[in-house]
Amino acid sequence: MPKILTYHNLTNGEHWFKADAYGRRQIDAISDPEGGNTEQPPTSIPSPFAQIDLVRTAFKNIIKDKQLRGTTLDRKLVSDSLDVGELLFNADYIKGQLQLVAWDPDTDLQRLRQSGNEQHRRLGEVLDLYLKQDADTYNFNEIKRLYILYYNYKVVGGTSPTSLFFASSNDLSFVDVPLDKNKLFSGEYPPLYERSESFQLYLYGLLKFYRSAEGKDFRTYFKEVADYLEINLEVLRTRNLALYDRINKLTEKSFLDQFAELDTGSAGDTVELLGFPLRKKKVEQGSIGEQSDFVIQSAKYSKDIKPLVLQNQFNKPYTYVSEPWNNDQEVPYHVAEPLEQRTLPGQVIQYPYLTVSDFLEPYLIKLVYPINRQKYFDGHWAGREQDSGYE
């Protein structure tokens, strides 16, 4: 049996055959020996912008699954890009750890090409070649600035002119940022509908109200992401009808009021994507006190900002910060920081909260007589009848 020397199976294998230029049909016919279960992205794409293309392709592939799970690699690429989006969305509450660096093709590319360092000049020439060659494919011709995201001085990802965001292909487990429901870059790869409701609402605001400097809409630039959002919305219709209704009722005014403009850390230096300013979560301490169902109800507490009272295994449908409480959220039993310096569990928001150690002392006092169980709680200790009491 002769060996067929071709990447795809679109030939009968008889003698020599004509090979057409590789298009979508030929690419889709290429067999994957890993069956889509690898987590390692391809490494032979001849472009410095390979990761941008891989993420866009992953969005295109994953929408074939109506639950947006897809193959392991596509799920990872899409999830990691959404993780980058959530980092930027929560930028105000990770200060000192996040850094956004703008790269302007007009000025920064020219600086590379005119550098006294030969390697810098070569890099500038390569980037210039691909920016011009792939201008229409990746919207490079309309880029004003790209943004590179750092966490603790290591590159995490950046903004993408085709998929909103993209993540670095490196190991990103060093990003230790727990958010509402998930820990970012944890290897779990949750789809959008399992993420923060406020982040989902933000993305649908982009889908509905995005306009570039040239007046083009979201789908013109981010078709694959738009398709992903439409399928995600159908999943929400059966899994989270309340959020589904909020998204459909979202107006441009409420979108702009609810989310603040994202900047690089310098006031007025707005982060934009093809001319449209990106936004971020806007949660002020006063609004938490107004929205949360966990605010302490005490006439004795006189300070303006009232703390939340939190406990483990709480299973009532209460509002936590601005979204429903997650029953699996762990609350520490003891917190050493002063009340005003505490960070809410599962959040990156500094806000006072009370836990077990604020109500009970971390000491046991042994008494010489049994405890009066009608007046004091003894913890249902089994040896209480034989020994002296504890308080």
ROMAR-653141 format. One record per residue: residue number from 0; residue in one letter; z negated, y, x negated of N, C-alpha, C, O in turn. Coordinates in steps of 0.2 Angstrom, whole numbers. Layout:
<atoms>
num,residu,npz,npy,npx,capz,capy,capx,cpz,cpy,cpx,opz,opy,opx
NUM,a,Z,Y,X,Z,Y,X,Z,Y,X,Z,Y,X
...
</atoms>
This chain:
<atoms>
num,residu,npz,npy,npx,capz,capy,capx,cpz,cpy,cpx,opz,opy,opx
0,m,0,-6,-4,0,0,0,0,6,-4,-5,7,-9
1,p,5,11,-4,5,17,-8,0,22,-7,-3,22,-1
2,k,-2,25,-12,-7,31,-11,-4,37,-9,1,39,-12
3,i,-6,40,-3,-3,46,-1,-6,52,-4,-12,53,-3
4,l,-3,56,-8,-6,61,-12,-5,68,-8,-1,72,-9
5,t,-9,69,-3,-10,75,1,-17,76,3,-20,71,4
6,y,-18,82,4,-25,84,7,-26,82,14,-31,81,17
7,h,-20,82,18,-21,81,25,-17,75,27,-14,72,23
8,n,-17,74,34,-14,67,36,-8,69,41,-7,65,45
9,l,-5,74,39,1,76,43,8,74,41,13,77,41
10,t,8,68,37,14,65,35,14,57,36,8,54,36
11,n,19,54,36,20,47,37,19,43,30,19,37,30
12,g,19,47,25,18,44,18,25,41,16,24,37,11
13,e,30,41,19,36,38,16,40,42,11,43,47,12
14,h,40,40,5,43,43,-1,41,50,-1,36,52,0
15,w,46,54,-4,44,61,-4,45,65,3,49,63,7
16,f,41,70,4,41,73,10,40,81,9,37,83,4
17,k,43,85,13,43,92,13,36,95,14,33,93,20
18,a,33,99,10,26,102,11,27,109,13,29,113,9
19,d,25,110,19,25,117,22,19,121,19,15,118,16
20,a,20,128,19,14,132,17,8,130,22,9,129,27
21,y,2,131,18,-4,129,22,-6,134,27,-7,140,25
22,g,-6,132,33,-8,137,39,-14,134,42,-17,129,39
23,r,-16,136,48,-22,134,51,-21,127,53,-26,123,53
24,r,-15,124,55,-14,117,57,-16,113,51,-19,107,52
25,q,-13,114,45,-14,110,40,-21,110,37,-24,105,35
26,i,-24,116,37,-31,117,35,-36,113,40,-40,109,37
27,d,-35,113,46,-39,109,51,-38,102,50,-42,98,52
28,a,-32,99,47,-31,92,47,-34,89,40,-33,83,39
29,i,-37,94,36,-40,91,30,-46,87,31,-50,90,35
30,s,-47,81,29,-52,77,30,-58,79,26,-57,81,20
31,d,-64,79,29,-70,81,25,-74,74,24,-77,71,28
32,p,-75,73,17,-78,66,16,-86,66,17,-89,61,18
33,e,-89,72,18,-96,73,20,-97,73,27,-103,73,30
34,g,-91,73,31,-92,74,38,-95,80,41,-98,80,46
35,g,-95,85,37,-98,92,39,-106,92,38,-109,97,40
36,n,-109,87,35,-116,87,34,-118,90,27,-124,90,26
37,t,-114,92,23,-116,95,17,-119,102,18,-117,105,23
38,e,-124,104,14,-126,111,15,-124,115,9,-125,121,9
39,q,-120,112,5,-117,116,-1,-110,119,1,-105,115,3
40,p,-109,125,0,-102,128,2,-97,127,-3,-99,125,-9
41,p,-91,127,-2,-85,126,-7,-86,131,-12,-89,137,-11
42,t,-84,129,-18,-85,133,-24,-79,135,-28,-79,138,-33
43,s,-73,133,-25,-67,134,-28,-62,139,-25,-56,140,-26
44,i,-65,144,-20,-61,149,-17,-60,154,-22,-65,158,-24
45,p,-53,156,-24,-52,161,-29,-52,168,-26,-47,171,-26
46,s,-58,170,-25,-59,177,-22,-67,179,-23,-71,175,-22
47,p,-68,185,-26,-75,187,-26,-78,189,-19,-84,190,-19
48,f,-74,188,-14,-76,189,-7,-76,183,-4,-76,183,3
49,a,-77,177,-7,-77,171,-4,-82,170,1,-81,167,7
50,q,-88,172,0,-94,171,5,-92,175,11,-94,172,16
51,i,-89,180,11,-88,184,17,-83,180,21,-84,179,27
52,d,-78,177,18,-73,173,22,-76,166,25,-75,164,30
53,l,-81,163,21,-84,157,23,-88,158,29,-89,154,34
54,v,-92,164,29,-96,165,35,-92,167,41,-94,164,47
55,r,-87,170,40,-82,171,46,-79,165,49,-79,164,55
56,t,-77,161,44,-75,154,46,-80,150,50,-78,146,54
57,a,-86,150,47,-92,146,50,-93,149,57,-94,144,62
58,f,-92,155,59,-93,157,66,-87,155,70,-88,153,76
59,k,-81,155,67,-75,152,71,-76,145,72,-74,142,78
60,n,-79,141,68,-80,134,69,-85,132,73,-85,127,78
61,i,-91,136,73,-97,134,77,-96,135,84,-100,131,88
62,i,-92,139,86,-91,140,93,-87,135,97,-87,135,103
63,k,-85,130,93,-82,124,96,-88,119,100,-86,115,104
64,d,-94,120,98,-100,117,100,-103,122,105,-105,127,103
65,k,-103,120,112,-106,125,117,-113,126,116,-116,131,119
66,q,-117,122,112,-124,124,110,-125,127,104,-130,128,101
67,l,-119,129,100,-119,133,94,-122,129,88,-126,132,84
68,r,-122,122,88,-125,119,83,-120,117,77,-121,119,72
69,g,-115,114,79,-109,113,74,-111,109,68,-116,105,69
70,t,-108,109,63,-109,105,57,-115,108,53,-117,114,54
71,t,-118,105,49,-124,107,45,-122,113,41,-125,118,41
72,l,-116,113,37,-114,119,33,-112,125,37,-115,130,36
73,d,-109,124,43,-107,130,47,-114,133,50,-115,139,51
74,r,-118,128,52,-125,131,55,-129,135,50,-132,140,52
75,k,-128,132,44,-132,136,38,-129,143,37,-133,148,37
76,l,-123,143,36,-119,149,35,-121,154,40,-122,160,39
77,v,-120,152,47,-121,157,52,-129,159,53,-130,165,54
78,s,-133,154,52,-140,155,52,-142,160,47,-146,165,48
79,d,-140,159,41,-142,163,35,-139,170,36,-143,175,35
80,s,-133,171,39,-131,178,40,-135,181,46,-136,187,45
81,l,-137,178,51,-142,181,56,-148,182,53,-152,187,55
82,d,-151,178,48,-157,180,45,-157,186,41,-161,190,41
83,v,-151,188,38,-150,194,34,-150,200,40,-153,205,38
84,g,-147,199,45,-147,204,51,-154,205,53,-156,211,54
85,e,-158,200,54,-165,201,56,-169,204,51,-174,208,52
86,l,-168,203,44,-171,207,39,-170,214,40,-175,219,40
87,l,-164,216,41,-162,223,41,-165,226,48,-167,232,48
88,f,-165,222,53,-167,224,60,-175,226,59,-177,230,63
89,n,-178,222,55,-186,223,54,-187,227,48,-193,227,45
90,a,-183,231,46,-183,235,39,-190,239,39,-193,239,33
91,d,-192,242,44,-197,247,44,-204,243,42,-209,246,40
92,y,-204,237,44,-210,233,43,-211,228,37,-215,224,36
93,i,-206,229,32,-206,226,26,-205,231,20,-202,229,15
94,k,-208,236,21,-207,242,16,-210,239,9,-215,236,9
95,g,-207,241,4,-209,239,-3,-207,233,-5,-207,231,-11
96,q,-203,229,-1,-200,223,-2,-193,223,-1,-189,219,-5
97,l,-190,227,3,-183,227,5,-180,233,1,-183,238,1
98,q,-174,232,-1,-170,238,-4,-163,237,-2,-160,232,-3
99,l,-160,242,0,-153,243,2,-149,247,-3,-151,253,-4
100,v,-144,244,-6,-140,248,-11,-133,249,-8,-130,244,-7
101,a,-131,255,-8,-124,256,-5,-119,255,-11,-120,258,-16
102,w,-113,252,-9,-107,252,-14,-101,255,-11,-99,253,-5
103,d,-99,261,-13,-94,265,-11,-87,263,-15,-87,264,-21
104,p,-82,260,-11,-76,258,-15,-73,264,-18,-69,263,-24
105,d,-73,270,-16,-70,275,-19,-73,277,-25,-69,278,-30
106,t,-79,278,-25,-83,281,-31,-85,276,-36,-84,276,-42
107,d,-88,270,-33,-91,265,-38,-85,261,-41,-86,259,-47
108,l,-80,260,-37,-74,256,-40,-71,260,-46,-69,257,-51
109,q,-70,266,-44,-67,271,-50,-72,271,-56,-69,271,-61
110,r,-78,271,-55,-83,271,-60,-82,265,-65,-83,265,-71
111,l,-81,259,-61,-80,253,-65,-74,253,-69,-74,251,-75
112,r,-69,255,-66,-62,255,-69,-62,260,-75,-58,259,-80
113,q,-66,265,-75,-66,270,-81,-72,269,-85,-73,273,-90
114,s,-75,263,-85,-81,262,-89,-79,261,-96,-74,259,-98
115,g,-84,262,-101,-83,261,-108,-84,254,-109,-82,251,-115
116,n,-86,250,-105,-87,243,-106,-81,239,-103,-79,239,-97
117,e,-78,235,-108,-72,231,-106,-73,227,-100,-69,226,-96
118,q,-79,223,-100,-80,218,-94,-81,222,-88,-79,219,-83
119,h,-84,228,-88,-84,232,-82,-77,234,-79,-76,234,-73
120,r,-73,236,-84,-66,238,-82,-62,232,-79,-59,233,-74
121,r,-63,226,-82,-60,220,-79,-62,218,-72,-58,217,-68
122,l,-69,219,-71,-72,218,-65,-69,223,-60,-67,221,-54
123,g,-68,229,-62,-66,234,-57,-58,233,-55,-57,234,-50
124,e,-55,230,-60,-48,229,-59,-47,223,-54,-43,223,-49
125,v,-51,218,-55,-51,212,-50,-53,214,-43,-50,212,-38
126,l,-58,218,-43,-61,220,-36,-55,224,-33,-54,224,-27
127,d,-52,229,-36,-47,233,-34,-41,229,-31,-38,230,-26
128,l,-39,224,-35,-34,219,-33,-35,216,-26,-31,216,-22
129,y,-41,213,-26,-43,209,-19,-44,214,-14,-42,212,-8
130,l,-47,220,-15,-48,225,-9,-41,227,-6,-41,228,0
131,k,-36,228,-11,-29,230,-8,-26,224,-5,-22,224,0
132,q,-26,218,-9,-22,212,-6,-25,210,0,-21,207,5
133,d,-32,210,2,-34,207,8,-37,213,12,-41,212,17
134,a,-34,219,12,-36,224,16,-36,223,23,-41,224,27
135,d,-30,220,26,-29,219,33,-33,213,35,-36,213,41
136,t,-34,208,31,-37,202,33,-45,203,34,-48,200,38
137,y,-48,207,29,-55,208,29,-57,215,31,-63,217,30
138,n,-53,219,34,-54,226,36,-56,230,30,-60,235,31
139,f,-54,228,24,-56,232,18,-54,239,18,-56,243,15
140,n,-48,240,21,-45,246,21,-49,251,25,-47,257,25
141,e,-54,249,29,-57,254,33,-65,254,31,-69,257,34
142,i,-66,251,25,-73,251,23,-75,258,20,-71,261,16
143,k,-80,261,22,-83,267,19,-88,265,13,-88,268,8
144,r,-93,261,15,-98,258,11,-100,251,13,-100,249,19
145,l,-101,247,8,-104,240,9,-111,241,6,-113,245,2
146,y,-116,237,9,-123,237,7,-125,231,5,-124,225,8
147,i,-128,231,-1,-131,225,-4,-139,225,-3,-142,230,-4
148,l,-141,219,0,-148,219,2,-152,215,-3,-150,209,-5
149,y,-158,218,-6,-162,215,-11,-169,214,-7,-171,218,-3
150,y,-172,208,-9,-179,207,-7,-183,205,-14,-181,200,-17
151,n,-188,209,-15,-192,208,-21,-187,208,-27,-188,204,-32
152,y,-182,213,-27,-177,214,-33,-172,208,-34,-169,208,-39
153,k,-172,204,-29,-167,198,-29,-162,199,-24,-164,201,-18
154,v,-155,198,-25,-150,199,-20,-151,193,-14,-152,188,-16
155,v,-151,196,-8,-151,191,-2,-145,191,1,-143,185,3
156,g,-141,196,2,-135,196,5,-132,203,6,-134,208,2
157,g,-129,205,12,-126,211,13,-123,212,19,-123,207,23
158,t,-120,218,20,-116,219,27,-109,216,25,-106,216,20
159,s,-106,214,31,-99,211,30,-94,215,35,-96,216,41
160,p,-88,216,33,-83,220,38,-80,215,42,-75,217,46
161,t,-82,208,42,-79,203,47,-84,199,51,-82,197,56
162,s,-90,199,49,-96,195,52,-102,199,53,-107,196,54
163,l,-102,206,52,-108,210,52,-112,209,46,-113,214,42
164,f,-115,203,45,-119,201,39,-117,195,35,-113,191,38
165,f,-119,194,29,-118,188,26,-123,187,21,-126,192,18
166,a,-125,181,19,-130,179,15,-128,177,8,-122,174,8
167,s,-131,178,3,-130,175,-4,-129,167,-3,-133,164,1
168,s,-125,164,-7,-125,157,-7,-131,154,-12,-131,148,-12
169,n,-135,158,-15,-140,155,-19,-146,153,-15,-146,154,-9
170,d,-151,150,-18,-157,148,-14,-161,154,-12,-163,158,-16
171,l,-162,155,-6,-166,161,-3,-173,159,-1,-175,163,3
172,s,-175,153,-3,-182,152,0,-187,156,-3,-193,156,0
173,f,-186,161,-8,-191,165,-10,-192,171,-5,-197,175,-6
174,v,-188,172,0,-189,177,5,-194,175,10,-193,171,15
175,d,-200,177,9,-206,174,12,-208,179,18,-212,183,17
176,v,-204,179,23,-205,184,29,-205,180,35,-199,179,38
177,p,-211,179,38,-211,176,45,-210,181,50,-213,187,50
178,l,-205,180,55,-204,184,60,-206,181,67,-209,176,67
179,d,-204,184,73,-207,182,79,-208,174,80,-213,172,82
180,k,-202,171,79,-202,164,81,-200,159,75,-202,153,75
181,n,-197,162,70,-195,158,64,-197,161,57,-198,167,57
182,k,-197,157,52,-197,160,45,-190,160,43,-187,155,43
183,l,-188,165,40,-181,166,38,-180,162,32,-184,160,28
184,f,-173,159,32,-171,155,26,-175,149,25,-177,147,19
185,s,-178,146,30,-182,140,30,-179,134,30,-182,128,28
186,g,-172,133,31,-169,127,31,-168,124,38,-166,119,39
187,e,-171,128,43,-171,126,50,-164,128,54,-162,124,58
188,y,-161,133,52,-155,135,55,-155,136,62,-151,133,66
189,p,-159,140,65,-159,141,73,-153,145,75,-151,150,72
190,p,-150,143,81,-145,148,84,-148,154,86,-154,155,86
191,l,-144,159,88,-146,165,90,-151,165,96,-156,168,97
192,y,-149,160,101,-153,160,107,-161,158,106,-165,158,111
193,e,-162,155,100,-169,153,99,-172,159,94,-178,158,92
194,r,-169,164,94,-172,170,90,-175,175,94,-175,175,100
195,s,-178,180,91,-181,186,94,-177,189,99,-171,190,98
196,e,-180,190,105,-176,193,111,-174,200,109,-169,202,111
197,s,-178,204,106,-176,211,104,-170,211,99,-166,215,100
198,f,-170,206,94,-164,205,90,-158,203,94,-152,206,92
199,q,-158,199,98,-153,197,103,-150,203,107,-144,204,107
200,l,-155,207,110,-153,212,114,-149,218,109,-144,221,112
201,y,-151,218,103,-148,223,98,-141,221,97,-137,225,97
202,l,-140,214,96,-133,212,94,-129,213,100,-123,215,99
203,y,-131,212,106,-127,213,112,-126,220,113,-121,222,116
204,g,-130,225,111,-129,232,111,-123,234,107,-119,238,108
205,l,-123,230,101,-117,232,96,-111,229,100,-106,233,99
206,l,-111,223,103,-105,221,106,-102,225,111,-96,226,112
207,k,-107,228,115,-105,232,121,-103,239,119,-99,242,122
208,f,-107,242,114,-106,249,113,-103,251,106,-103,257,104
209,y,-101,246,102,-99,248,95,-92,252,96,-88,250,100
210,r,-91,257,92,-85,260,91,-84,263,84,-89,266,81
211,s,-79,261,81,-78,263,74,-76,270,73,-75,273,79
212,a,-75,272,67,-73,279,66,-66,280,69,-64,286,71
213,e,-62,275,70,-55,275,72,-55,274,80,-50,274,83
214,g,-61,273,83,-61,271,90,-60,264,92,-60,263,98
215,k,-60,260,87,-59,253,89,-66,249,91,-71,251,89
216,d,-65,244,95,-71,241,98,-73,235,93,-70,233,88
217,f,-79,232,95,-82,227,91,-78,221,90,-77,218,85
218,r,-74,219,96,-70,213,95,-64,213,90,-62,209,87
219,t,-62,220,90,-56,221,85,-58,219,78,-54,216,74
220,y,-64,220,76,-66,219,69,-70,212,68,-69,209,63
221,f,-74,210,74,-78,205,73,-77,199,78,-82,198,82
222,k,-71,197,79,-69,193,85,-73,186,85,-75,184,90
223,e,-74,183,79,-78,177,79,-85,178,81,-88,174,84
224,v,-88,183,79,-95,185,81,-95,186,88,-100,184,92
225,a,-90,190,91,-90,191,98,-89,185,102,-93,184,107
226,d,-85,180,100,-85,174,103,-91,170,103,-93,167,108
227,y,-95,170,98,-101,167,97,-106,170,102,-110,167,105
228,l,-106,177,102,-111,180,107,-109,179,114,-114,178,118
229,e,-103,178,116,-101,176,123,-104,169,125,-107,168,130
230,i,-103,164,120,-106,157,121,-113,158,121,-117,154,125
231,n,-116,161,117,-124,162,117,-126,165,123,-132,163,126
232,l,-123,169,126,-125,172,133,-125,167,138,-129,167,143
233,e,-120,163,138,-119,157,143,-125,152,142,-128,150,147
234,v,-127,151,136,-133,147,135,-140,151,138,-144,147,141
235,l,-140,157,137,-146,161,139,-146,161,147,-152,161,150
236,r,-140,160,150,-140,160,157,-144,154,160,-147,154,166
237,t,-145,149,156,-148,143,159,-155,142,155,-159,139,158
238,r,-156,145,149,-162,144,146,-167,150,146,-173,149,146
239,n,-164,156,147,-168,162,147,-165,167,152,-162,172,150
240,l,-166,166,158,-163,170,163,-165,178,163,-161,182,164
241,a,-171,179,161,-174,186,161,-170,190,155,-168,195,156
242,l,-169,186,150,-166,190,144,-159,191,146,-156,196,145
243,y,-156,186,149,-149,186,152,-148,192,156,-143,196,155
244,d,-152,194,160,-152,199,165,-153,206,161,-150,211,163
245,r,-158,206,156,-159,212,152,-152,214,148,-151,220,148
246,i,-149,209,146,-143,210,142,-137,213,146,-134,218,145
247,n,-137,210,152,-131,213,157,-133,220,160,-128,223,162
248,k,-139,221,160,-141,228,162,-142,233,157,-143,239,158
249,l,-141,231,151,-142,236,145,-136,242,145,-130,240,146
250,t,-139,248,145,-135,254,145,-134,257,138,-139,255,134
251,e,-129,261,137,-129,264,130,-135,268,129,-137,269,123
252,k,-137,272,134,-143,276,133,-149,272,131,-153,274,126
253,s,-151,267,135,-156,263,133,-156,259,127,-161,258,123
254,f,-150,257,125,-149,254,118,-150,259,112,-154,258,108
255,l,-148,266,113,-149,271,108,-157,273,108,-159,274,103
256,d,-160,273,114,-167,275,114,-171,269,111,-177,271,108
257,q,-170,263,113,-174,257,111,-174,256,103,-179,253,100
258,f,-168,257,100,-167,255,93,-166,262,89,-161,266,91
259,a,-169,262,83,-168,268,79,-162,267,74,-161,261,73
260,e,-160,272,71,-154,271,66,-157,268,60,-163,270,58
261,l,-154,264,57,-156,261,50,-153,265,45,-148,267,44
262,d,-158,266,40,-156,270,34,-158,266,28,-161,261,28
263,t,-156,269,22,-157,265,16,-164,266,13,-165,264,7
264,g,-168,270,16,-174,271,14,-175,279,12,-181,282,12
265,s,-169,282,12,-169,290,12,-167,293,18,-162,291,21
266,a,-171,297,20,-170,300,27,-163,303,27,-161,307,23
267,g,-159,302,32,-152,304,33,-147,300,30,-141,301,32
268,d,-149,295,26,-144,291,23,-143,285,27,-146,279,26
269,t,-139,286,33,-138,280,38,-134,275,35,-129,276,32
270,v,-136,269,37,-132,263,35,-127,262,41,-128,261,47
271,e,-120,262,39,-115,261,44,-111,255,42,-110,253,36
272,l,-107,253,47,-103,247,46,-96,249,49,-95,249,55
273,l,-91,250,45,-84,253,47,-85,259,51,-81,260,56
274,g,-90,263,49,-91,270,52,-95,270,58,-97,275,61
275,f,-98,264,60,-103,264,66,-110,263,63,-111,258,59
276,p,-115,267,65,-122,267,62,-125,261,65,-126,260,71
277,l,-128,257,60,-132,251,62,-139,254,64,-141,259,63
278,r,-143,249,68,-149,251,70,-155,246,69,-153,241,66
279,k,-161,248,70,-166,243,68,-172,244,74,-171,248,78
280,k,-176,239,73,-182,238,78,-186,244,78,-188,246,72
281,k,-188,247,83,-192,253,84,-198,251,88,-198,251,94
282,v,-204,250,84,-210,248,87,-215,252,84,-217,251,78
283,e,-218,256,88,-224,261,86,-230,258,88,-231,254,93
284,q,-236,259,85,-242,257,86,-244,258,93,-247,254,97
285,g,-243,264,96,-244,266,102,-241,262,108,-244,261,113
286,s,-234,260,106,-231,256,111,-233,249,111,-233,246,117
287,i,-236,247,106,-239,240,106,-245,240,111,-246,235,115
288,g,-249,245,110,-255,246,115,-253,246,122,-257,244,126
289,e,-247,249,123,-245,250,130,-242,243,133,-242,242,139
290,q,-238,240,129,-234,234,131,-238,227,131,-237,223,135
291,s,-243,226,126,-246,220,125,-251,218,130,-255,223,132
292,d,-251,212,132,-256,209,137,-263,207,133,-268,205,136
293,f,-263,208,126,-268,205,122,-273,211,120,-278,210,117
294,v,-272,217,123,-276,223,121,-283,222,124,-284,220,129
295,i,-288,223,119,-295,222,122,-297,227,127,-295,233,127
296,q,-300,224,132,-302,228,138,-310,229,137,-314,225,139
297,s,-311,235,134,-318,236,133,-320,244,133,-316,248,130
298,a,-325,245,137,-327,252,138,-330,255,132,-331,261,131
299,k,-333,250,128,-337,252,122,-332,254,116,-335,258,112
300,y,-326,252,116,-322,253,111,-319,260,112,-315,261,116
301,s,-320,265,107,-318,272,108,-312,274,104,-310,280,106
302,k,-310,270,99,-304,273,95,-298,273,99,-297,269,104
303,d,-293,277,97,-287,278,101,-282,272,101,-280,270,106
304,i,-282,268,95,-278,262,95,-282,256,96,-286,254,92
305,k,-282,253,102,-286,247,103,-283,241,100,-277,240,101
306,p,-287,236,97,-285,230,94,-283,225,99,-285,225,105
307,l,-278,220,97,-277,215,101,-282,209,100,-285,209,94
308,v,-283,205,105,-288,199,104,-284,193,104,-281,191,109
309,l,-283,189,99,-279,184,98,-283,177,97,-288,177,94
310,q,-280,171,99,-283,165,98,-277,160,98,-272,161,100
311,n,-279,154,95,-274,148,94,-274,145,101,-279,145,105
312,q,-268,141,102,-267,137,107,-268,141,114,-270,138,119
313,f,-266,147,114,-266,151,120,-259,150,124,-254,151,121
314,n,-259,147,130,-253,145,133,-251,149,139,-248,146,144
315,k,-254,155,140,-252,159,146,-246,164,144,-245,166,138
316,p,-241,165,149,-235,169,148,-237,176,147,-234,181,150
317,y,-241,178,142,-243,185,140,-238,188,136,-234,185,132
318,t,-237,195,136,-233,198,131,-237,200,125,-242,202,125
319,y,-234,198,119,-237,199,113,-236,206,110,-240,210,111
320,v,-231,207,107,-229,214,104,-224,217,109,-226,222,113
321,s,-218,215,110,-214,217,115,-210,211,118,-206,212,123
322,e,-212,205,116,-209,199,119,-215,194,120,-220,195,119
323,p,-213,188,124,-218,183,126,-221,180,120,-218,179,115
324,w,-227,178,121,-231,175,116,-229,168,115,-227,164,119
325,n,-228,166,108,-226,159,107,-232,155,106,-237,156,102
326,n,-232,150,110,-238,145,111,-240,142,104,-246,140,103
327,d,-235,141,100,-236,138,94,-238,143,88,-239,141,82
328,q,-239,149,90,-241,154,85,-248,153,82,-253,152,86
329,e,-249,152,75,-255,151,72,-259,158,71,-256,162,69
330,v,-265,158,73,-269,164,72,-275,162,67,-278,157,68
331,p,-276,165,61,-281,163,57,-288,164,60,-289,169,64
332,y,-292,160,58,-299,160,61,-303,165,57,-308,168,60
333,h,-301,167,51,-305,172,47,-300,176,44,-295,174,41
334,v,-301,183,44,-297,188,41,-301,193,37,-306,196,40
335,a,-300,193,30,-304,197,26,-303,205,26,-307,209,25
336,e,-296,207,28,-294,214,28,-298,218,33,-300,215,39
337,p,-299,224,32,-302,228,37,-297,228,43,-291,227,43
338,l,-300,230,49,-296,230,55,-290,234,55,-285,231,57
339,e,-290,240,52,-284,244,52,-279,242,47,-273,244,48
340,q,-280,237,43,-275,235,38,-272,228,39,-269,225,35
341,r,-274,225,45,-271,219,46,-264,219,49,-262,223,52
342,t,-261,213,47,-254,212,49,-254,207,55,-257,201,54
343,l,-251,208,60,-251,203,66,-248,197,64,-243,196,61
344,p,-251,191,66,-248,184,65,-241,184,67,-240,185,73
345,g,-237,181,63,-230,180,65,-226,186,65,-220,186,67
346,q,-229,192,63,-225,198,63,-225,201,56,-229,198,52
347,v,-222,206,55,-222,210,49,-224,217,51,-223,222,48
348,i,-229,218,56,-231,224,59,-238,225,57,-242,220,59
349,q,-240,230,55,-247,232,53,-250,235,60,-248,240,62
350,y,-255,231,63,-258,233,69,-265,229,69,-265,223,68
351,p,-270,233,71,-277,229,72,-277,224,77,-275,224,82
352,y,-280,218,75,-282,213,80,-288,209,78,-290,209,72
353,l,-291,206,83,-297,203,82,-296,195,83,-292,193,87
354,t,-300,191,79,-300,184,79,-307,181,79,-312,185,79
355,v,-308,175,78,-314,171,78,-319,175,74,-325,176,76
356,s,-318,176,67,-323,178,63,-325,185,65,-330,187,62
357,d,-322,189,69,-324,195,71,-330,195,76,-333,200,78
358,f,-330,189,79,-335,188,85,-341,183,82,-347,184,85
359,l,-340,179,78,-345,174,75,-346,175,68,-341,176,64
360,e,-352,174,66,-354,175,59,-352,168,55,-352,163,58
361,p,-350,169,49,-348,163,45,-355,159,42,-354,155,37
362,y,-360,160,45,-366,156,43,-370,153,48,-369,154,54
363,l,-373,147,47,-378,144,51,-385,145,49,-387,144,43
364,i,-389,146,54,-396,147,53,-400,141,56,-400,140,62
365,k,-404,138,51,-408,132,53,-415,135,56,-418,138,52
366,l,-417,132,62,-423,134,65,-428,128,65,-426,123,64
367,v,-434,130,66,-439,125,65,-441,122,72,-445,117,73
368,y,-437,124,77,-438,121,84,-431,121,87,-426,124,85
369,p,-431,116,92,-424,115,95,-422,121,99,-426,126,101
370,i,-415,122,100,-412,127,103,-413,127,111,-412,121,113
371,n,-414,132,114,-414,132,121,-407,132,124,-404,138,124
372,r,-404,127,126,-397,126,127,-396,130,134,-390,131,135
373,q,-400,132,137,-399,136,143,-397,143,141,-394,147,145
374,k,-399,145,135,-398,152,133,-393,153,127,-390,158,127
375,y,-392,147,123,-388,148,118,-383,142,118,-385,136,120
376,f,-378,143,115,-373,138,114,-374,134,107,-374,137,102
377,d,-374,127,108,-376,124,101,-370,120,99,-371,116,94
378,g,-364,121,101,-358,117,99,-358,110,101,-354,106,98
379,h,-362,108,105,-362,101,107,-363,96,102,-361,91,101
380,w,-368,98,97,-369,94,91,-373,88,93,-378,88,97
381,a,-371,82,91,-373,76,93,-380,74,91,-384,71,94
382,g,-383,78,85,-389,76,83,-394,81,85,-400,82,82
383,r,-393,85,90,-397,91,92,-404,88,94,-409,92,94
384,e,-405,82,97,-411,80,99,-416,78,94,-422,78,95
385,q,-413,75,88,-417,73,83,-419,78,77,-424,77,74
386,d,-415,83,77,-416,88,71,-418,95,74,-418,96,80
387,s,-420,99,69,-421,106,71,-415,109,73,-409,107,72
388,g,-415,114,77,-409,118,80,-406,122,75,-409,124,70
389,y,-400,123,76,-396,128,72,-393,134,77,-392,133,83
390,e,-393,139,74,-391,145,78,-385,148,74,-382,153,77
</atoms>
